Amino acid sequence: MPTGLKKRKMVTVLSIDGGGIRGIIPGTLLAFLESKLQDLDGPSARLADYFDIIAGTSTGGLVTTMLTAPNKDNRPMYEAKDINNFYLEQTPKIFPQNSQKNFLTSIQSAVGAMMGPKYDGKYLRKMTNELLGDLTLEQTLTNVIIPTFDIKHLQPVIFSTIDAKQSSLKNAKLSDICISTSAAPTFLPAHYFEVKDNQGKTRTFDLVDGGVAANNPTMMAISHINREMLKNGSEPMDATRLQVLSLGTGAAKFEGKYTAAAASKWGLINWMFNNGSTPLVDIFSDASSDMVDIHVSTLFQSLNAKDNYLRIQDDNLSGEESSVDIATEKNLKRLVEIGKELLKKPVSRVNLDTGRYEKSEGEGTYEEALVDFAKRLAEGRKLRQTNESSHKDGVLDYRNVMIFVE
């Protein structure tokens, strides 16, 4: 490593998992982190000022958009502290709950799940369209990555600011992207839309929730950085040059939610809908998130750079806490408390053998880790501003991402 390289700016990545109403948990963590940045740099500090890339899937995609979509003053539409209020106010309308739960409503829910999505998605579409209007992907205040899945062509569609700036056929409206990445099968309807370029060409999209492809988009963000490096003739970015914060939305690892004895008797309907839960959706989303964490943890550990990667996840959820859509006042407030309690818990890292999170000795609490993370982000931003003004040392600059070419 050349002399002085350690002082150059790290490439900073924020990643937010999918998880429906459980987006309240990372929302709580992000509010804390932004408050610490404001303590350091003043009340106008926003997360979009510090992260080169923000990636989010499903509910994480909504949070990503809230943090990066510009308002009339070309500043982020939402402060991080406003995210939870948004969830508390809006999710009961997105996921309306039956006022009375009894045998009849349970039968109606089961029949409804077989006949169509659990929720019609009309309020989500109306709210998203009104909030974001005609804002497009290229207008985000830092680079974003939001995955979806095209069911017509059976392939992931990854929306990114960088791609949107390079091709107008990839510059979709943020409202369409948010609706698409949130269209969880069985819960919300798939979303169709079109994008046209200046030459009159049209690209069509038939999309569902990005969680079926990448519920945890951390690896996707890292791969995106490496893709840009390779396109510009540089060596891939290694983990020693990355500073990554990956936020989960909670999981029910210890609840024993399903058993082989019960599942061995299930048919198609039970796998899709069982006692108010959706086993296949739960399994695929958790497996996706955990596999990414295992891969990323292995990557950073193999390069002796584990401190550059902080994954915050609570795998002790149970009952209604672990649902994606039980948007009762009681459950939503409980999720806020879970987020606050998580800040006080010791930093844990995934055991590569068991897949469970275990206390990491000597790393303190998540609150302390985020305070330290905020200091590193603030230092990195000052360094970026210095390098932007001098523009030396072979800097590759695409939008706000500053990557230093060795």
Residue pairs with C-beta under 8 A, 6 or more apart in sequence:
1 406
2 406
5 404
5 406
7 383
8 383
8 387
8 393
8 404
9 380
9 383
9 384
9 387
9 402
9 404
10 241
10 242
10 243
10 308
10 376
10 380
11 52
11 53
11 225
11 237
11 241
11 242
11 243
11 401
11 402
11 403
12 50
12 51
12 52
12 53
12 242
12 243
12 244
12 377
12 380
13 51
13 52
13 53
13 54
13 55
13 218
13 221
13 222
13 225
13 242
13 243
13 244
13 245
14 47
14 51
14 53
14 54
14 55
14 245
14 247
15 54
15 55
15 56
15 60
15 216
15 217
15 218
15 221
15 244
15 245
15 246
15 247
16 23
16 26
16 54
16 55
16 56
16 57
16 59
16 60
16 61
16 63
16 64
16 217
16 247
16 249
17 26
17 57
17 58
17 60
17 215
17 216
17 217
17 246
17 247
17 248
17 249
17 289
18 57
18 58
18 59
18 60
18 61
18 181
18 184
18 209
18 210
18 211
18 215
18 249
18 285
19 25
19 58
19 59
19 60
19 215
19 248
19 249
19 250
19 285
19 324
20 58
20 59
20 91
20 95
20 184
20 187
20 249
20 323
20 324
20 325
21 59
21 87
21 91
21 95
21 323
21 324
21 325
21 326
21 327
21 331
21 332
21 335
22 59
22 249
22 250
22 317
22 321
22 322
22 324
22 335
23 59
23 60
23 62
23 63
23 83
23 87
23 249
24 83
24 84
24 87
24 88
24 332
24 335
24 336
24 339
25 247
25 248
25 249
25 250
25 314
25 335
25 338
25 339
25 342
26 60
26 63
26 247
26 248
26 249
26 312
26 339
27 63
27 80
27 83
27 84
27 87
27 339
28 84
28 336
28 339
28 340
28 342
28 343
29 247
29 312
29 339
29 342
29 343
29 366
29 370
30 47
30 63
30 67
30 80
30 83
30 247
31 80
31 81
31 83
31 84
32 343
32 367
32 370
33 47
33 80
33 245
33 370
33 373
33 374
34 45
34 46
34 47
34 79
34 80
34 81
35 80
35 81
36 370
36 371
36 374
37 45
37 46
37 47
37 49
37 50
37 374
37 377
37 378
38 44
38 45
39 374
40 374
40 375
40 378
41 378
41 381
44 75
46 67
46 75
46 76
46 79
46 80
46 141
47 54
47 67
47 76
47 80
48 54
48 67
48 68
48 76
48 140
48 141
48 142
49 142
49 381
50 377
50 378
50 380
50 381
51 142
51 377
52 142
52 143
52 400
52 401
52 402
53 142
53 143
53 144
53 145
53 221
53 224
53 225
53 401
54 64
54 67
54 68
54 142
54 143
54 144
54 145
55 64
55 144
55 145
55 146
55 217
55 218
55 220
55 221
55 224
56 62
56 63
56 64
56 65
56 144
56 145
56 146
56 181
56 217
57 146
57 147
57 181
57 209
57 210
57 211
57 214
57 215
57 216
57 217
58 181
58 182
58 184
58 209
58 210
58 211
58 215
59 182
59 249
59 324
60 217
60 247
60 249
61 146
61 147
61 177
61 178
61 181
61 182
61 210
62 178
62 181
62 182
63 83
64 144
64 146
65 132
65 140
65 144
65 146
65 174
65 177
65 178
66 76
66 77
66 78
66 82
66 83
66 86
67 76
67 78
67 80
67 83
68 76
68 140
68 141
68 142
68 144
69 76
69 77
69 132
69 135
69 139
69 140
69 141
69 174
70 76
70 77
70 135
70 139
70 140
70 141
71 77
74 141
75 141
76 141
77 131
78 86
84 336
84 339
87 332
88 329
88 332
88 333
88 336
90 127
91 327
91 332
92 327
92 328
92 329
92 332
93 123
93 127
94 119
94 121
94 123
94 124
94 127
94 327
95 119
95 325
95 326
95 327
96 119
96 327
97 326
97 327
97 328
98 105
98 109
106 276
109 118
109 276
110 273
112 118
113 186
113 272
113 273
114 269
114 273
116 189
117 185
117 186
117 187
117 188
117 189
118 186
118 187
118 188
118 325
119 187
119 188
119 325
120 189
121 179
121 183
121 188
121 189
124 179
124 182
124 188
125 175
125 179
128 175
128 178
128 179
129 175
131 175
132 173
132 174
132 175
132 178
133 175
134 173
135 173
135 174
135 175
136 164
136 171
136 172
136 173
136 174
137 144
137 159
137 160
137 161
137 164
137 170
137 171
137 172
137 173
137 174
137 177
138 161
138 164
138 165
138 171
139 174
140 161
140 174
141 400
142 161
142 399
142 400
143 160
143 161
143 162
143 398
143 399
143 400
143 401
144 159
144 160
144 161
145 158
145 159
145 160
145 161
145 217
145 220
145 221
145 224
146 158
146 159
146 160
146 177
146 178
146 181
146 210
146 217
147 156
147 157
147 158
147 159
147 181
147 210
147 213
147 214
147 217
147 220
148 156
148 157
148 158
148 159
148 177
148 180
148 181
148 183
148 205
148 207
148 208
148 209
148 210
148 213
149 155
149 156
149 157
149 207
149 208
149 209
149 210
149 212
149 213
150 156
150 157
150 205
150 206
150 207
151 190
151 206
151 207
151 208
152 204
152 206
153 206
156 210
156 213
156 214
157 205
157 207
158 220
158 224
159 170
159 172
159 177
160 170
160 224
161 399
162 224
162 228
162 398
162 399
162 401
163 170
164 170
164 171
164 172
165 171
165 399
167 197
168 195
168 196
168 197
168 198
169 195
169 196
169 197
169 201
169 203
170 195
170 203
171 195
172 193
172 195
172 205
173 193
176 191
176 193
176 205
179 191
180 191
180 193
180 205
180 207
180 208
180 209
180 210
181 207
181 209
181 210
182 188
182 209
183 189
183 190
183 191
183 207
183 208
183 209
184 208
184 209
184 211
184 281
184 324
185 208
185 209
185 212
185 281
186 272
186 273
186 278
186 281
187 278
187 281
187 324
187 325
188 209
190 206
190 207
190 208
191 205
191 207
191 208
192 204
192 205
192 206
192 207
193 204
193 205
193 207
194 202
194 203
194 204
194 205
195 202
195 203
195 205
196 202
196 203
210 217
211 284
211 285
211 288
212 284
212 288
213 288
214 220
214 288
214 292
215 284
215 285
215 286
215 288
215 289
216 246
216 248
216 288
216 289
216 290
216 292
216 293
217 292
218 244
218 246
218 292
218 293
218 296
218 311
219 292
219 295
219 296
221 244
222 237
222 242
222 244
222 296
222 299
225 237
225 242
225 401
225 403
226 236
226 237
228 396
228 398
228 401
228 403
229 235
229 236
229 237
229 396
229 403
230 236
232 396
232 405
234 396
234 403
234 405
234 406
235 406
237 403
238 303
239 299
239 300
239 303
239 305
239 308
239 309
240 303
240 305
240 308
241 403
241 404
242 305
242 308
242 309
243 308
243 373
243 376
243 377
243 380
244 296
244 300
244 308
244 309
244 310
245 310
245 312
245 373
246 293
246 296
246 309
246 310
246 311
246 312
247 311
247 312
247 313
248 289
248 311
248 312
248 313
248 314
250 313
250 314
250 315
250 317
250 321
250 322
250 335
250 338
251 286
251 289
251 313
251 314
251 315
251 317
251 322
252 315
252 316
252 317
252 318
252 321
252 322
253 315
253 316
253 355
253 356
254 315
254 316
254 318
255 317
255 318
255 319
255 322
257 277
257 282
257 322
258 274
258 279
258 282
263 270
263 271
263 279
266 274
266 279
270 279
271 279
271 280
272 278
272 279
272 280
276 323
277 323
290 350
290 355
293 311
293 313
293 350
294 350
294 352
294 355
296 309
296 311
297 306
297 309
297 311
297 349
297 350
297 352
298 352
300 306
300 308
300 309
306 349
310 347
310 369
310 373
311 349
311 350
312 342
312 366
312 369
313 357
314 338
314 342
314 345
315 356
315 357
317 338
320 326
320 328
320 331
320 334
321 331
321 334
321 335
321 338
323 331
342 366
343 365
343 366
343 367
343 370
344 365
344 366
344 367
345 365
345 366
346 359
346 360
346 363
346 364
346 365
346 366
347 359
347 360
347 363
347 364
347 365
347 366
347 368
347 369
348 357
348 358
348 359
348 360
349 357
349 358
349 360
350 356
350 357
350 358
351 357
351 358
363 369
384 402
387 393
387 395
387 402
387 404
388 397
388 402
391 397
393 404
394 404
394 405
394 406
395 402
395 403
395 404
395 405
396 402
396 403
396 404
396 405
